[in-house]
Amino acid sequence: MSNTDSHIQQYQNYFNIDMQFRYGTNNNQTGKARRRLTMTIVSRFGHTSPTIIQWLYGISRPQSLAHLNGLCREGLLEYALTHRSPDDRVYTLTRAGALFAEQLTAIPMQFRSTEHVAQRLNLSTLYHDLIVQFLILRGMSAEYFNNGDSFNAWNAFITDSEFRKIARKHDIRSVDGVVREHDGTLCAVEMEHSFKTPENRKSILLKYAEALSSGYYQKIMLFSQSLDILKDAKRINDQAIIYLLENNRPKSQQQWLDEDAASQLRAALVYRTKFCQELTERFYR
């Protein structure tokens, strides 16, 4: 089995997880469907927030809080108060929740006991991670969530933590997620919050090139809340690819990128401006 075949097989384990939300014939059945999907989402992303649940199910904020707090009363979730969430709180699994999630996903769940809930979360990246969670769910096919607000761009995904379990090499860029488009194309998802220096971009591009050649994905989609950030990313990336193509590594004097790798990288980079305004309105105001 080639490395690429191995990646795809591991991806498939996550792609096979049932993410479809099915409305019930009554409120009780619909509540159970929300319970199952919410637990699956929290288990895969590591957390969620009322903002995302409110959007996902097309319910009010009080209803989203009642839903999440009900899962807390069941002992499946618990929450941490933090200003790093747009809701000033974030929900994550309990040990019982992790065991329940294993039954839902057929994927082993690692649970780390801590004295405080917040210690099980990476608060420094929490805001970023919640935006990525929204983006990935937002792009799923309409048949999955059916809330009238689907981008309908892909039909399966892998979260950042799931990707890290598959791509363990240090020279592979740890992306924010990988999605599978309807034609089977695997696309890395990256959320750009801020401007990056040319040196940072060169390092990132080299890791993208390695991941592309190794078959981890075929495209890289960059999203942002700012059109200016995406324009700047494209400008610097274009310049950086030329530099890496025309210059050699200091020690080995080997070319940073050859023509084929540079062409593949240029073709793979996609700058998605569609959500700039929506992300600003949802998360930056």
C-alpha positions as CSV (number, residue, x, y, z in Angstrom):
1,M,0.0,0.0,0.0
2,S,1.4,3.4,-1.0
3,N,1.6,6.4,1.4
4,T,-1.2,8.0,-0.5
5,D,-3.4,4.9,-0.3
6,S,-2.7,4.8,3.5
7,H,-3.8,8.5,3.9
8,I,-7.0,7.9,1.9
9,Q,-7.9,4.8,4.0
10,Q,-7.4,6.7,7.2
11,Y,-9.4,9.7,5.9
12,Q,-12.2,7.3,5.0
13,N,-12.6,6.3,8.6
14,Y,-13.5,9.9,9.4
15,F,-15.5,10.4,6.2
16,N,-17.7,7.5,7.2
17,I,-18.8,9.1,10.4
18,D,-22.6,9.9,10.1
19,M,-22.9,13.7,10.2
20,Q,-26.4,13.9,8.8
21,F,-29.1,15.7,10.8
22,R,-32.5,14.0,10.4
23,Y,-35.6,15.9,11.6
24,G,-38.0,13.7,13.6
25,T,-41.7,13.4,13.2
26,N,-42.0,15.0,16.6
27,N,-40.1,17.2,19.0
28,N,-38.7,14.3,20.9
29,Q,-37.2,12.6,17.9
30,T,-35.8,15.9,16.6
31,G,-34.3,16.5,20.1
32,K,-32.6,13.1,20.0
33,A,-31.2,13.9,16.5
34,R,-29.7,17.2,17.7
35,R,-28.3,15.4,20.7
36,R,-26.5,12.8,18.5
37,L,-25.1,15.4,16.1
38,T,-24.0,17.9,18.7
39,M,-22.1,15.1,20.5
40,T,-20.5,14.0,17.3
41,I,-19.5,17.6,16.5
42,V,-18.0,18.2,20.0
43,S,-16.1,14.9,19.9
44,R,-14.6,15.7,16.5
45,F,-13.7,19.4,17.0
46,G,-13.1,19.1,20.7
47,H,-15.6,21.8,21.6
48,T,-18.5,24.0,20.4
49,S,-20.4,27.1,21.3
50,P,-24.0,28.4,21.4
51,T,-23.4,30.6,18.4
52,I,-22.6,27.6,16.2
53,I,-25.5,25.5,17.6
54,Q,-27.9,28.3,17.1
55,W,-26.9,28.7,13.5
56,L,-26.7,25.0,12.8
57,Y,-30.2,24.1,14.0
58,G,-31.8,27.4,13.1
59,I,-33.0,27.9,16.7
60,S,-32.9,30.9,19.1
61,R,-30.1,31.6,21.4
62,P,-32.1,30.6,24.5
63,Q,-32.9,27.3,22.8
64,S,-29.2,26.7,21.9
65,L,-28.2,27.3,25.5
66,A,-31.0,25.0,26.7
67,H,-29.9,22.3,24.3
68,L,-26.2,22.5,25.4
69,N,-27.0,22.8,29.1
70,G,-29.3,19.8,28.9
71,L,-26.3,17.8,27.7
72,C,-24.4,19.1,30.7
73,R,-27.2,17.9,33.0
74,E,-26.9,14.5,31.4
75,G,-23.2,14.5,32.3
76,L,-22.1,14.3,28.6
77,L,-20.8,17.9,28.3
78,E,-19.4,20.6,30.6
79,Y,-18.5,24.2,29.9
80,A,-15.8,26.7,30.7
81,L,-16.3,30.4,30.9
82,T,-13.8,32.3,28.8
83,H,-13.7,35.6,27.0
84,R,-12.0,33.9,24.1
85,S,-15.3,32.5,22.9
86,P,-17.8,34.7,21.1
87,D,-20.4,33.5,23.7
88,D,-18.0,33.8,26.7
89,R,-18.3,30.1,27.2
90,V,-17.3,26.9,25.4
91,Y,-18.6,23.3,25.8
92,T,-16.5,20.2,25.7
93,L,-16.8,16.5,26.5
94,T,-16.9,14.8,29.9
95,R,-15.5,11.3,30.3
96,A,-19.0,9.9,29.9
97,G,-19.4,12.1,26.8
98,A,-16.2,10.8,25.3
99,L,-17.4,7.2,25.8
100,F,-20.8,8.1,24.2
101,A,-19.0,9.7,21.3
102,E,-17.0,6.6,20.7
103,Q,-20.2,4.7,20.2
104,L,-21.5,7.3,17.8
105,T,-18.4,7.6,15.7
106,A,-16.6,4.2,16.1
107,I,-13.5,6.3,16.6
108,P,-11.5,6.0,19.8
109,M,-11.7,9.2,21.9
110,Q,-8.8,10.3,24.0
111,F,-9.9,11.9,27.2
112,R,-7.5,13.8,29.5
113,S,-8.7,14.3,33.1
114,T,-8.0,17.8,34.5
115,E,-9.0,19.7,37.6
116,H,-10.6,22.5,35.5
117,V,-12.4,22.2,32.2
118,A,-10.4,25.0,30.6
119,Q,-7.2,23.0,31.0
120,R,-8.5,20.5,28.4
121,L,-8.9,23.3,25.9
122,N,-6.3,25.3,23.9
123,L,-7.7,28.7,24.8
124,S,-5.0,30.6,22.8
125,T,-6.5,29.2,19.5
126,L,-10.1,28.8,20.7
127,Y,-11.6,31.8,18.7
128,H,-9.8,30.7,15.6
129,D,-10.9,27.1,16.1
130,L,-14.6,28.0,16.5
131,I,-14.5,30.0,13.3
132,V,-12.9,27.0,11.5
133,Q,-15.6,24.8,12.9
134,F,-18.3,27.1,11.6
135,L,-16.6,27.3,8.1
136,I,-16.3,23.5,7.8
137,L,-19.9,22.9,8.8
138,R,-21.1,25.8,6.7
139,G,-19.6,24.2,3.6
140,M,-21.2,20.8,4.1
141,S,-23.9,19.6,1.6
142,A,-27.4,20.8,2.1
143,E,-28.6,17.2,2.7
144,Y,-26.6,17.0,5.9
145,F,-27.9,19.9,8.0
146,N,-30.8,21.2,5.9
147,N,-30.9,24.5,7.8
148,G,-31.2,26.6,4.6
149,D,-27.7,28.0,5.1
150,S,-25.4,25.4,3.4
151,F,-22.6,26.4,1.0
152,N,-22.9,22.9,-0.4
153,A,-19.3,22.7,-1.4
154,W,-18.2,19.4,0.2
155,N,-19.7,16.3,1.6
156,A,-17.2,15.1,4.3
157,F,-14.4,16.6,6.4
158,I,-11.5,15.9,8.7
159,T,-10.8,18.3,11.6
160,D,-7.3,19.7,12.4
161,S,-6.8,17.2,15.3
162,E,-7.9,14.3,13.1
163,F,-5.5,15.4,10.4
164,R,-2.6,15.6,12.9
165,K,-3.2,12.0,13.8
166,I,-2.7,11.0,10.1
167,A,0.0,13.4,9.0
168,R,2.7,13.0,11.7
169,K,5.7,14.2,9.6
170,H,7.2,17.5,10.8
171,D,7.5,18.8,7.2
172,I,3.8,18.5,6.6
173,R,1.8,21.6,7.3
174,S,-0.8,21.1,10.0
175,V,-3.8,22.6,8.3
176,D,-7.1,23.7,9.9
177,G,-9.0,20.8,8.3
178,V,-9.4,18.8,5.1
179,V,-12.7,18.6,3.2
180,R,-13.8,16.3,0.4
181,E,-15.5,18.0,-2.5
182,H,-18.3,16.3,-4.5
183,D,-15.9,15.2,-7.2
184,G,-13.6,13.6,-4.6
185,T,-11.0,16.3,-4.5
186,L,-9.3,16.7,-1.1
187,C,-8.9,20.3,-0.1
188,A,-7.0,21.7,2.9
189,V,-8.9,24.5,4.7
190,E,-6.9,27.4,6.2
191,M,-8.3,30.3,8.1
192,E,-6.2,33.5,7.8
193,H,-6.9,36.0,10.6
194,S,-3.9,38.3,10.1
195,F,-1.1,39.3,7.7
196,K,2.0,37.1,7.6
197,T,5.6,38.0,6.8
198,P,7.2,36.7,3.5
199,E,9.5,34.4,5.6
200,N,6.5,32.8,7.3
201,R,4.8,32.3,4.0
202,K,7.9,30.7,2.4
203,S,8.0,28.2,5.3
204,I,4.3,27.4,5.0
205,L,4.5,27.1,1.2
206,L,7.3,24.5,1.4
207,K,5.2,22.4,3.8
208,Y,2.2,22.7,1.5
209,A,4.3,21.5,-1.4
210,E,5.4,18.5,0.6
211,A,1.8,17.6,1.5
212,L,0.7,18.0,-2.1
213,S,3.4,15.7,-3.4
214,S,2.6,13.2,-0.7
215,G,-1.1,13.2,-1.6
216,Y,-2.5,14.5,1.7
217,Y,-4.6,16.9,-0.4
218,Q,-4.9,18.4,-3.9
219,K,-6.0,22.0,-3.1
220,I,-5.5,24.5,-0.4
221,M,-8.4,26.9,0.3
222,L,-7.6,30.1,2.2
223,F,-10.5,31.8,4.0
224,S,-10.5,35.1,5.9
225,Q,-12.7,37.7,7.5
226,S,-10.7,40.3,5.5
227,L,-10.4,40.7,1.8
228,D,-7.2,42.7,2.3
229,I,-5.6,39.8,4.2
230,L,-6.5,37.4,1.3
231,K,-5.1,39.8,-1.3
232,D,-1.9,40.2,0.7
233,A,-1.6,36.4,1.1
234,K,-1.9,35.9,-2.6
235,R,0.6,38.7,-3.4
236,I,3.2,37.4,-1.0
237,N,2.6,33.7,-1.9
238,D,3.1,34.5,-5.6
239,Q,6.4,36.3,-4.8
240,A,7.5,33.6,-2.4
241,I,7.0,30.8,-5.0
242,I,9.1,32.7,-7.5
243,Y,11.9,33.1,-4.9
244,L,11.7,29.4,-3.9
245,L,11.9,28.5,-7.6
246,E,14.9,30.7,-8.4
247,N,17.0,30.2,-5.3
248,N,18.8,27.3,-3.6
249,R,19.0,26.0,-0.1
250,P,22.0,27.6,1.7
251,K,23.6,24.3,2.8
252,S,22.9,21.8,0.1
253,Q,22.6,24.3,-2.8
254,Q,19.6,22.4,-4.0
255,Q,16.6,24.2,-5.4
256,W,13.9,25.0,-2.9
257,L,11.2,24.1,-5.4
258,D,11.5,22.7,-8.9
259,E,9.2,23.7,-11.8
260,D,6.7,20.9,-11.3
261,A,6.4,21.5,-7.5
262,A,6.0,25.3,-8.1
263,S,3.3,24.7,-10.8
264,Q,1.5,22.3,-8.6
265,L,1.6,24.8,-5.7
266,R,0.3,27.7,-7.8
267,A,-2.6,25.6,-9.1
268,A,-3.5,24.3,-5.7
269,L,-3.8,27.6,-3.9
270,V,-7.4,29.0,-3.9
271,Y,-8.3,32.3,-2.2
272,R,-12.0,32.1,-1.1
273,T,-13.5,35.6,-0.6
274,K,-17.1,34.4,-0.3
275,F,-17.2,34.4,3.5
276,C,-15.3,37.6,4.3
277,Q,-18.4,39.7,5.1
278,E,-20.2,36.8,6.8
279,L,-17.3,36.0,9.1
280,T,-16.9,39.7,10.0
281,E,-20.6,39.9,10.9
282,R,-20.7,36.7,12.9
283,F,-17.4,36.8,14.7
284,Y,-15.9,40.3,14.6
285,R,-18.7,42.6,15.5
